Amino acid sequence: MSSFALHAGSLFDGFTASGPATVYVTGDRIVRVDRTGALPADGSSVIDLGSQSCLLPGLIDSHTHLAFDAGPDPVASLAATDDTDLLTHMRAAARSALHAGITTIRDLGDRDYLSLTLVEELAQHPEQGPEILTSGPPLTTRGGHCHFFGGEVEGPEALRAAVRERHGRGCAVVKIMVSGGNLTPGSVPPHASQYGFEDLRAVVDEAHRLGLPVAAHAHGLQAINDALRAGVDSLEHVSFLTPDGVGSDPDLLDAIVESGSFVSLTLGWDRRMAVELPKAIAAHIEEILTVFRDLHKLGAKVVIGSDAGIAPDKPHNVLPHGVGDLTRLGVSPLDALISVTSMAARLCRVEGRKGRIAAGADADLLAVNGNPSQDPAALLDVRAVFRAGVRVR
């Protein structure tokens, strides 16, 4: 079992920022954190990352799709790819995320539970990809949003059975498409609901009985309201769309904050890739971003879910851009970092070992040049990534 120490010019531990620090690692765990700035005096092997470096926990992307290729038509590409080639692509997508310092992802929609194959592979070779917390095929209506993943199911009893199937296969979360979306031809528009409250209640009750959280894809105002009342654990996208635009409801915003449900904001675009937003979103993007800003100001438990894979400006390494996007909404850089580390770990139910630098936590670590607690752009200048105590090459 290898042991070494990492010395950096500054530290963000998932909660607070501080000066020079040395983090001691044995095997796949952090065993000690020294904030005095002193180098080891016990002969420990030291990796000195430099005085301009910052060491922080590996980032957590709360909403990705490894099965999508981040191309101009990811749905057509998916349909044209067999499972063998799709797995090859998914491995590459996972590696791309890891090289950007994203050491944990929630994959919220794949085909035929292929992400579970990657979960098994990476358990043996964690340095080859992030830890994957997968939903398998998302629950959707017949012909509904993302039906091509294979998760079509309707009616309370069938929905409960589908939840049990995902639990039995080893999924870490249940994903349900409460509203329509933008990627699926022929499905209902994003503002319209696909499932009613009783359906949602059946899914949430069964998932919680089995110890699984529920992530609700919810663009529409009614879908958000129903998902919240049903007790979902995270609201994905929360665009507050109505047939006429964006219907930000102050009472509903307050209810989200008081509920304790996490809010997964869809942020993170690689602006080097010029891509038009879907019309339903583009026409109201400023209003949607204002809602995002309001949710954070009111005290909602905000995380960033990049939706990586759905478009060319959403490659699988895009999450660090989302931290900058959140700060441009008026959120402090420190709070934005918290959203992709310790807060995201709470959402993903891995807070004891992910999203923090502390004794006993997983040695999933990111070193960057600069200080991201002051300038999030530093996250784009990666110096080193460690996954389960192994340096990623």
SVG drawing of the C-alpha trace seen along z (x, -y; Angstrom):
<svg xmlns="http://www.w3.org/2000/svg" viewBox="-52 -39 65 46">
<polyline fill="none" stroke="black" stroke-width="0.4" points="0.0,0.0 1.6,-3.3 1.9,-6.4 2.8,-9.9 2.2,-13.5 0.9,-16.3 2.1,-19.8 0.3,-22.8 0.4,-26.6 -3.3,-26.7 -6.1,-24.4 -9.9,-24.3 -11.2,-21.5 -14.8,-21.4 -15.9,-24.0 -13.3,-26.7 -10.1,-28.0 -6.8,-28.3 -3.1,-28.7 -0.2,-26.3 -1.1,-22.7 0.2,-19.1 -2.2,-16.3 -1.1,-12.8 -2.4,-9.8 -2.2,-6.1 -3.7,-3.7 -6.9,-5.1 -7.6,-7.4 -6.6,-10.7 -5.1,-10.0 -4.0,-13.5 -4.2,-17.2 -1.5,-19.6 -2.4,-23.3 0.8,-24.7 2.5,-24.7 5.3,-22.6 6.8,-19.9 6.9,-16.4 9.7,-15.7 9.2,-12.0 10.8,-11.0 7.4,-10.7 7.5,-10.8 6.4,-14.2 4.8,-15.5 5.4,-19.3 2.7,-20.9 4.3,-24.3 3.6,-27.5 1.0,-28.7 -1.0,-25.5 -4.3,-24.9 -5.4,-21.4 -9.1,-20.7 -11.4,-17.7 -12.2,-16.0 -15.2,-17.7 -18.7,-16.1 -20.9,-16.5 -24.5,-15.8 -26.0,-15.3 -24.3,-13.7 -25.0,-11.3 -22.0,-9.2 -24.0,-7.6 -24.3,-10.9 -21.4,-11.8 -21.6,-15.7 -22.1,-15.8 -24.5,-17.9 -27.1,-15.1 -26.4,-12.8 -29.7,-11.0 -29.1,-9.9 -25.5,-8.9 -26.8,-6.8 -29.3,-5.0 -26.6,-4.2 -24.2,-2.8 -24.3,0.8 -23.6,1.6 -20.0,2.6 -19.1,-0.6 -21.2,-2.6 -19.3,-1.2 -16.0,-2.2 -17.4,-5.7 -18.6,-5.8 -15.2,-4.8 -13.6,-7.6 -16.2,-10.1 -15.5,-9.0 -11.8,-9.4 -12.3,-12.9 -14.2,-13.9 -11.6,-12.5 -8.8,-14.3 -10.6,-17.6 -10.6,-16.7 -14.2,-15.4 -13.8,-12.3 -17.5,-11.5 -20.4,-11.7 -24.1,-11.0 -25.1,-9.4 -28.8,-10.2 -29.7,-8.2 -28.1,-5.5 -29.1,-2.6 -29.5,1.0 -27.8,0.2 -24.4,0.0 -23.1,-2.4 -23.3,0.5 -20.7,2.3 -18.4,-0.7 -19.1,-0.8 -17.8,2.8 -14.7,2.0 -13.7,-1.1 -14.1,0.7 -11.0,2.7 -9.2,-0.2 -10.4,-3.5 -7.6,-5.5 -9.3,-5.1 -12.5,-7.0 -14.6,-8.8 -16.8,-7.0 -20.1,-6.6 -23.5,-6.8 -25.9,-5.7 -29.7,-5.7 -29.8,-3.3 -32.6,-4.1 -34.7,-7.0 -38.4,-6.4 -40.4,-8.0 -43.8,-7.6 -44.4,-5.7 -42.8,-7.8 -41.8,-10.3 -38.6,-12.2 -35.6,-10.0 -37.7,-6.9 -34.8,-5.6 -32.9,-4.7 -35.5,-2.0 -37.2,-3.2 -40.8,-3.5 -43.2,-2.7 -46.7,-4.0 -49.0,-3.4 -48.2,-3.3 -47.7,0.5 -45.5,0.7 -43.5,-2.3 -43.0,-0.7 -41.8,2.5 -39.3,0.4 -37.9,-1.1 -37.4,2.3 -35.6,3.4 -33.2,0.6 -32.5,1.3 -32.0,4.9 -29.5,4.2 -27.4,1.9 -28.4,-1.6 -27.6,-4.4 -30.5,-6.7 -33.8,-6.7 -34.3,-9.2 -37.8,-10.1 -38.7,-12.4 -41.5,-14.4 -41.8,-16.9 -40.9,-16.8 -37.5,-17.8 -35.7,-19.2 -33.9,-16.2 -36.8,-13.9 -38.7,-14.4 -42.4,-13.8 -42.5,-14.0 -44.4,-16.6 -42.8,-20.0 -40.5,-20.9 -43.2,-22.9 -45.7,-20.0 -45.9,-17.2 -45.5,-13.5 -46.5,-12.1 -49.0,-13.1 -48.7,-13.5 -49.9,-10.0 -47.3,-8.4 -44.6,-10.5 -45.7,-9.6 -45.6,-5.9 -42.0,-6.2 -40.8,-8.3 -42.4,-6.0 -40.9,-2.8 -37.5,-4.3 -37.3,-5.7 -38.5,-2.3 -35.5,-0.8 -33.1,-3.5 -32.7,-5.2 -33.0,-8.9 -35.1,-10.2 -33.9,-12.7 -36.7,-14.5 -36.2,-16.0 -38.6,-19.0 -38.6,-21.9 -42.3,-22.8 -43.8,-24.8 -46.4,-22.1 -43.8,-19.4 -41.7,-21.1 -44.6,-21.6 -45.8,-18.0 -42.2,-16.6 -41.7,-18.8 -45.0,-17.7 -44.1,-14.1 -40.9,-14.4 -38.2,-14.0 -34.6,-14.4 -33.4,-16.6 -35.0,-18.8 -33.1,-18.7 -33.1,-21.8 -35.9,-23.8 -36.5,-26.1 -40.0,-27.1 -41.3,-26.9 -45.0,-27.5 -46.8,-27.6 -46.2,-31.4 -42.6,-31.6 -41.1,-31.4 -43.5,-31.5 -41.3,-32.2 -43.5,-31.7 -42.2,-33.2 -44.3,-30.8 -42.9,-27.8 -39.3,-29.1 -39.9,-29.4 -41.4,-25.9 -38.3,-24.5 -36.0,-26.1 -38.1,-24.9 -38.4,-21.4 -34.7,-20.6 -34.7,-19.1 -31.6,-19.8 -31.7,-22.0 -29.5,-20.8 -28.9,-23.8 -28.0,-23.1 -24.8,-25.2 -21.5,-24.7 -20.9,-25.5 -17.7,-25.4 -18.0,-28.7 -15.4,-27.8 -18.1,-25.7 -20.8,-27.9 -24.1,-26.1 -27.7,-27.4 -29.7,-26.7 -33.1,-24.9 -35.7,-27.5 -37.8,-26.7 -34.7,-27.7 -33.0,-30.3 -36.1,-32.6 -36.1,-32.8 -32.5,-32.1 -32.2,-35.4 -35.4,-34.7 -34.2,-31.2 -30.8,-32.4 -32.6,-34.9 -34.6,-32.1 -31.3,-30.2 -29.9,-33.3 -33.0,-33.7 -32.9,-30.1 -29.3,-30.5 -30.1,-33.8 -33.0,-32.3 -30.8,-29.5 -31.7,-26.5 -29.3,-23.6 -27.7,-24.3 -25.5,-22.0 -24.4,-22.1 -25.5,-19.3 -23.8,-20.0 -26.0,-17.7 -22.7,-16.7 -23.0,-14.9 -26.1,-16.6 -24.5,-19.1 -21.1,-20.1 -20.7,-22.8 -21.4,-20.2 -18.4,-17.8 -17.9,-15.5 -15.2,-17.6 -17.4,-20.8 -18.3,-20.9 -15.4,-23.4 -16.9,-25.9 -20.2,-25.6 -18.4,-27.0 -17.6,-30.2 -21.2,-30.3 -22.5,-30.2 -20.3,-33.0 -21.5,-35.1 -24.9,-34.9 -23.6,-36.6 -22.6,-33.6 -19.2,-33.8 -16.4,-31.7 -16.2,-29.9 -19.9,-29.0 -19.7,-27.9 -16.8,-25.5 -18.9,-24.2 -21.7,-23.4 -19.5,-21.0 -17.8,-19.4 -19.3,-19.1 -22.8,-20.1 -22.9,-17.7 -21.5,-14.9 -24.5,-15.4 -26.9,-15.1 -25.2,-12.0 -25.1,-10.5 -21.3,-10.1 -20.6,-13.0 -18.6,-10.9 -15.9,-10.2 -16.3,-12.5 -16.3,-16.3 -14.0,-17.0 -10.3,-16.9 -10.2,-15.4 -8.9,-12.3 -10.8,-9.3 -12.1,-10.7 -11.3,-9.1 -8.1,-10.4 -9.9,-11.8 -8.0,-15.1 -7.5,-17.9 -4.6,-20.3 -4.8,-23.4 -2.6,-26.4 -4.0,-29.5 -6.6,-29.9 -10.2,-28.9 -11.7,-30.3 -10.8,-33.7 -10.9,-33.0 -12.9,-29.9 -11.0,-30.1 -8.1,-28.4 -10.1,-25.2 -9.4,-25.0 -5.6,-24.9 -5.2,-21.4 -1.9,-20.4 -2.7,-17.0 -5.6,-14.6 -5.6,-11.7 -8.3,-9.1 -8.4,-6.7 -4.9,-7.7 -3.4,-7.0 -2.2,-9.9 -4.0,-10.0 -1.7,-10.0"/>
</svg>
